[in-house]
């Protein structure tokens, strides 16, 4: 009988967490055209709705990451999933712009901290040699969630209206919380049924250091790698939030696709994104063996963002819908290829403070998402042209690509010993 190692069971739990995260997050975009029509919202107003989530997510990301470092990710996960499930369901009850803005802001606050605490779990549950692959699967969960969501949401919305999908998607989180509460623990040593050899194998080669105290946040922000990392991720998340938030509306209103065609393209785009994560993880590990830590991280990140920016530009230039949709699918593959190396750098430099470092990076990333949500809607509202924002998006992604040249994962936070 084949026994699955405990750390891989934990990875399944993390992958399912990010799957649920993106199913909930993309729901409003999939029914975005329906919501705009029902609530009489223009593109600028809908941009504010999308931005409300990103703003709250950004504001609460660092506190949620720091909280995970201090009390452990298990308690934070339970809080996160219960809150986001509640506010996902409440989205289906709103009747106007103000209520929608408030609920989506609270939804963003509830969901903040997912990735910082996931990276913290990886740093505690996986040896250094397996970090890249583990992080890839955490990212794959997001693509699976975004790929599955249109297949569930569009038929339900077509049959019962745009409100019902929020109730259905919101209910999934309750099951996840029960599994997390009853089974998961913060450290391998706390899992009573876990074999001792696996515990020792992990603890001999992990980034968590028992002798290290948490580093004060002032020292964290003095790290010379953290600032270019945060600015790069600000640029990076413009692409991610376009795919998650604006792309379904772009395909329907900007390119004239039907709701069914939008569903198929969106689902395929994120399925291909799974391949991007797998390719990025394998390529990153291959680079690491041959080029060392610094070069491998930079190469993976630059290839992903550079190719994503180029394909976004080609999508905007083309007047052929088949070429445009193909370029967008390729752009998400490229984004997925390079994005998780950012989280690997957080683990590289953060160690015991991986949650705080990831929270700081994600704060800047979500501010990028906030900017994209507002600017995209404003440009479309003023110009009546959905392709113009993509030119700006491509420029931002090329900037993020170049910022990788200033990121050095070999400069970790200082060790503050327990007896210091």
C-alpha positions in Angstrom: 0.0 0.0 0.0 1.3 3.4 -1.0 1.6 5.9 1.9 1.5 9.6 1.0 4.0 11.6 3.0 2.4 14.0 5.5 4.0 17.1 4.0 2.3 16.3 0.6 -1.0 15.9 2.4 -0.4 19.4 3.8 0.3 20.6 0.3 -3.0 19.2 -0.9 -4.7 21.3 1.9 -2.8 24.4 0.8 -3.6 23.8 -2.9 -7.3 23.4 -2.0 -7.1 26.7 0.0 -5.8 28.7 -3.0 -8.4 26.9 -5.3 -11.2 28.2 -3.1 -9.6 31.6 -2.8 -9.7 32.2 -6.6 -13.1 30.6 -7.0 -14.5 33.2 -4.6 -12.4 36.0 -6.0 -13.3 35.5 -9.7 -17.0 35.0 -9.1 -17.8 38.7 -9.4 -15.9 39.0 -12.7 -17.6 36.1 -14.3 -21.0 37.6 -13.7 -19.6 41.2 -14.1 -21.6 42.1 -17.2 -24.8 40.8 -15.5 -24.1 42.8 -12.3 -23.3 46.0 -14.3 -26.7 45.6 -16.1 -28.7 44.8 -13.0 -27.3 47.5 -10.8 -26.8 50.1 -13.6 -23.1 50.4 -13.1 -20.7 52.0 -15.7 -17.2 50.8 -16.2 -15.6 53.3 -13.9 -18.0 52.4 -11.1 -17.4 48.7 -11.7 -13.7 49.5 -11.5 -14.2 50.9 -8.0 -16.1 47.7 -7.0 -13.1 45.6 -8.1 -10.7 48.0 -6.5 -12.4 47.9 -3.1 -11.4 44.2 -2.7 -7.8 44.9 -3.7 -7.5 47.9 -1.4 -8.7 46.0 1.7 -6.6 43.0 0.7 -3.6 45.3 0.6 -4.2 47.1 3.8 -4.7 43.9 5.9 -2.0 41.8 4.1 1.0 42.8 6.3 -0.9 42.5 9.6 -2.2 39.1 8.5 1.3 37.9 7.6 2.7 39.2 10.9 -0.2 37.5 12.8 0.7 34.2 11.2 4.4 34.5 12.2 3.3 35.1 15.8 0.3 32.8 16.4 0.7 30.3 13.6 -1.0 29.9 10.2 -3.7 27.5 11.4 -5.6 30.0 13.5 -5.2 32.6 10.7 -6.5 30.3 8.0 -9.6 29.5 10.0 -10.3 33.3 10.4 -9.6 33.9 6.8 -11.8 31.3 5.2 -14.8 31.9 7.5 -14.8 35.6 6.8 -14.3 35.4 3.1 -17.0 32.7 2.8 -19.4 35.0 4.7 -18.8 38.1 2.6 -18.9 36.1 -0.7 -22.4 34.9 0.2 -23.4 38.4 1.3 -22.3 39.8 -2.2 -25.4 38.0 -3.5 -27.7 40.1 -1.4 -26.6 43.6 -2.4 -28.9 46.0 -4.3 -26.7 49.0 -5.0 -23.3 50.4 -5.6 -22.5 51.5 -2.0 -23.5 48.2 -0.4 -21.5 46.3 -3.1 -18.4 48.5 -2.3 -18.7 47.8 1.4 -19.2 44.1 1.0 -16.3 43.7 -1.4 -14.0 45.7 0.9 -14.9 43.4 3.8 -14.4 40.4 1.5 -10.9 41.7 0.7 -10.1 42.2 4.4 -11.3 38.7 5.1 -9.2 37.0 2.4 -6.0 38.9 3.2 -3.2 36.8 4.6 -3.9 33.7 2.5 -0.6 33.7 0.7 1.7 34.9 3.5 0.5 32.2 5.7 0.7 29.6 2.9 4.3 30.5 2.3 4.9 30.3 6.1 3.5 26.7 6.1 5.8 25.8 3.2 8.8 27.1 5.0 7.9 25.0 8.0 6.8 21.8 6.3 9.2 21.4 3.4 13.0 21.1 3.1 14.8 23.7 1.1 15.2 21.3 -1.9 11.4 20.9 -2.2 10.4 24.5 -1.7 10.1 25.4 -5.4 7.8 22.5 -6.3 5.7 23.1 -3.2 5.2 26.7 -4.0 4.3 25.8 -7.6 1.4 23.7 -6.3 0.2 26.5 -4.0 0.1 28.6 -7.2 -1.6 25.9 -9.2 -4.5 25.9 -6.8 -5.2 29.5 -7.8 -5.3 28.5 -11.5 -7.5 25.5 -10.8 -10.0 27.7 -8.9 -10.1 30.3 -11.6 -10.5 27.5 -14.3 -13.3 25.7 -12.5 -15.2 28.7 -11.4 -16.6 29.7 -14.9 -17.8 26.2 -15.5 -19.8 26.3 -12.2 -20.8 30.0 -12.1 -22.0 30.7 -15.7 -24.6 27.8 -15.9 -25.9 28.7 -12.4 -26.2 32.4 -13.3 -27.9 31.6 -16.6 -30.4 29.4 -14.9 -31.0 31.2 -11.6 -29.6 34.7 -11.9 -26.3 36.3 -10.9 -26.9 36.2 -7.1 -27.1 32.4 -6.6 -23.5 31.6 -7.6 -22.2 33.7 -4.6 -24.2 31.6 -2.2 -23.0 28.3 -3.7 -19.3 29.4 -3.9 -19.4 30.8 -0.4 -20.6 27.6 1.1 -17.5 25.6 0.0 -15.3 27.3 2.6 -17.1 25.8 5.6 -16.0 22.3 4.7 -12.4 23.5 4.3 -12.4 25.1 7.7 -13.6 21.9 9.4 -10.8 19.9 7.8 -8.2 22.5 8.8 -9.4 22.7 12.4 -9.6 19.0 12.9 -6.5 17.8 11.1 -3.9 20.5 10.3 -1.2 21.7 12.7 1.4 24.5 12.5 4.6 22.3 12.7 5.4 18.7 11.7 6.4 18.0 15.3 2.7 18.7 16.4 1.3 16.0 14.1 1.1 12.9 16.4 0.5 10.4 13.7 3.3 11.6 11.4 6.3 9.3 11.1 9.4 10.4 13.0 11.8 9.9 10.0 9.8 12.4 7.9 9.8 14.9 10.8 13.5 14.7 11.1 14.1 14.9 7.4 12.1 18.1 7.2 13.7 19.7 10.2 17.3 19.0 9.1 16.7 21.1 6.0 14.1 23.8 6.3 14.2 27.6 6.4 12.6 27.9 9.8 15.3 28.5 12.5 14.4 27.5 16.1 17.1 29.8 17.5 15.9 32.9 15.5 13.5 35.4 17.1 11.2 37.4 14.9 13.0 40.4 13.3 11.5 43.9 14.0 9.7 45.3 11.0 12.1 48.3 10.8 14.9 45.9 10.1 12.8 44.0 7.6 12.2 47.1 5.5 15.9 48.0 5.5 16.6 44.8 3.6 18.0 45.9 0.2 16.2 43.1 -1.7 12.8 43.7 -0.2 12.1 47.1 -1.9 12.8 46.1 -5.5 10.9 42.8 -4.7 7.8 44.8 -3.6 8.0 47.2 -6.5 8.3 44.3 -8.9 5.3 42.6 -7.4 3.3 45.9 -7.7 3.9 45.6 -11.5 3.3 41.8 -11.5 -0.1 42.0 -10.0 -1.4 44.3 -12.7 -1.4 41.3 -15.0 -2.9 38.9 -12.4 -5.8 41.3 -11.6 -6.5 41.9 -15.3 -7.0 38.2 -15.8 -9.0 37.8 -12.6 -11.0 41.0 -12.5 -11.4 42.7 -15.9 -10.7 40.0 -18.6 -14.2 38.4 -18.6 -15.8 41.9 -19.1 -13.0 42.8 -21.7 -13.8 39.6 -23.7 -17.6 40.3 -23.7 -17.8 44.0 -24.0 -14.5 44.8 -25.6 -14.2 42.0 -28.1 -17.8 40.9 -28.5 -17.5 37.3 -27.2 -20.7 35.6 -26.0 -21.0 34.6 -22.3 -20.5 31.0 -23.3 -17.4 31.8 -25.3 -16.0 33.9 -22.5 -16.6 31.0 -20.1 -14.6 28.6 -22.4 -11.7 31.0 -23.0 -11.4 32.0 -19.3 -11.5 28.4 -18.2 -8.9 27.4 -20.8 -6.7 30.4 -19.9 -6.4 29.2 -16.3 -6.0 25.5 -17.2 -3.0 26.5 -19.3 -1.8 28.6 -16.3 -1.5 25.3 -14.4 1.1 24.2 -17.0 2.8 27.6 -16.5 3.2 26.9 -12.8 4.5 23.4 -13.4 7.0 24.6 -16.0 8.1 27.5 -13.8 8.7 25.3 -10.8 10.7 22.7 -12.9 12.6 25.3 -14.8 13.4 27.2 -11.6 14.8 24.1 -10.0 16.8 23.3 -13.1 18.2 26.9 -13.2 19.0 26.6 -9.5 21.2 23.5 -10.0 23.1 25.1 -12.8 23.2 28.8 -12.1 23.0 29.2 -8.3 20.3 30.9 -6.3 20.6 34.5 -7.5 20.7 33.9 -11.2 18.0 31.2 -11.1 15.5 33.4 -9.3 16.2 36.3 -11.6 16.0 34.3 -14.8 12.7 32.7 -13.9 11.1 36.0 -12.9 12.3 37.9 -15.9 11.3 35.3 -18.4 7.8 35.1 -17.0 7.1 38.9 -16.7 8.9 39.8 -20.0 7.0 37.2 -22.0 3.7 38.2 -20.3 4.1 41.8 -21.2 5.0 41.1 -24.8 1.9 38.8 -25.3 -0.4 41.4 -23.6 0.9 43.9 -26.1 0.3 41.6 -29.0 -3.3 40.9 -27.8 -4.0 44.7 -27.8 -2.5 45.3 -31.2 -4.3 42.4 -33.0 -7.8 43.0 -34.5 -8.3 39.2 -34.8 -10.2 37.8 -31.8 -8.6 34.3 -32.2 -5.1 35.8 -32.1 -6.1 38.0 -29.1 -7.5 35.2 -27.1 -4.5 33.0 -27.9 -2.1 35.8 -26.8 -4.0 36.2 -23.5 -3.8 32.5 -22.9 -0.1 32.6 -23.5 0.3 35.6 -21.4 -1.2 33.9 -18.4 1.0 30.9 -19.0 4.0 33.2 -18.9 2.7 35.0 -15.8 2.2 31.7 -14.0 5.7 30.5 -15.1 7.4 33.4 -13.2 5.1 34.5 -10.4 5.8 31.9 -7.7 9.6 32.6 -7.8 8.6 35.9 -6.0 7.3 33.8 -3.1 10.4 31.7 -3.1 12.5 34.8 -2.6 10.2 35.7 0.4 11.1 32.3 1.9 14.8 32.8 0.9 15.2 36.1 2.7 12.4 35.8 5.4 13.0 32.5 7.1 11.1 32.7 10.4 9.6 36.0 9.1 8.4 34.6 5.8 4.8 35.5 6.6 5.7 39.1 7.3 7.9 39.5 4.2 5.3 37.9 2.0 2.7 40.2 3.5 4.8 43.2 2.7 5.3 42.0 -0.9 1.6 41.2 -1.3 0.7 44.7 0.1 2.5 46.3 -2.8 1.1 43.7 -5.2 -2.5 44.4 -4.1 -1.9 48.1 -4.5 -0.9 47.3 -8.0 -4.2 45.4 -8.4 -6.0 48.4 -6.9 -4.4 50.7 -9.5 -5.2 48.4 -12.4 -8.8 48.0 -11.4 -9.3 51.8 -11.2 -7.2 52.8 -14.2 -8.6 50.2 -16.5 -12.2 51.2 -15.8 -11.4 54.9 -16.1 -9.6 54.6 -19.4 -12.4 52.5 -20.9 -15.0 54.9 -19.6 -13.2 57.9 -21.1 -12.0 56.4 -24.4 -14.8 53.8 -25.0 -12.0 51.5 -26.1 -11.1 48.3 -24.1 -7.7 47.8 -25.8 -6.0 51.0 -24.7 -5.5 49.9 -21.1 -3.5 46.9 -22.3 -0.8 49.1 -23.7 -0.2 50.6 -20.3 -0.4 47.1 -18.7 2.4 45.9 -21.1 4.6 48.9 -20.1 4.1 48.2 -16.4 5.0 44.5 -16.9 8.2 45.4 -18.8 9.2 47.6 -15.8 8.6 44.7 -13.4 10.8 42.5 -15.6 13.7 44.9 -15.3 13.3 45.3 -11.5 14.3 41.6 -11.1 17.9 42.8 -11.8 17.9 44.4 -8.4 16.5 41.4 -6.5 19.1 39.4 -4.6 17.7 36.3 -2.7 21.2 35.8 -1.2 20.7 38.7 1.2 18.4 37.4 4.0 17.1 39.1 7.0 19.5 39.2 10.0 19.4 36.4 12.5 18.5 37.5 16.0 19.5 34.7 18.3 17.3 33.6 21.2 20.2 34.3 23.7 21.1 37.7 22.2 
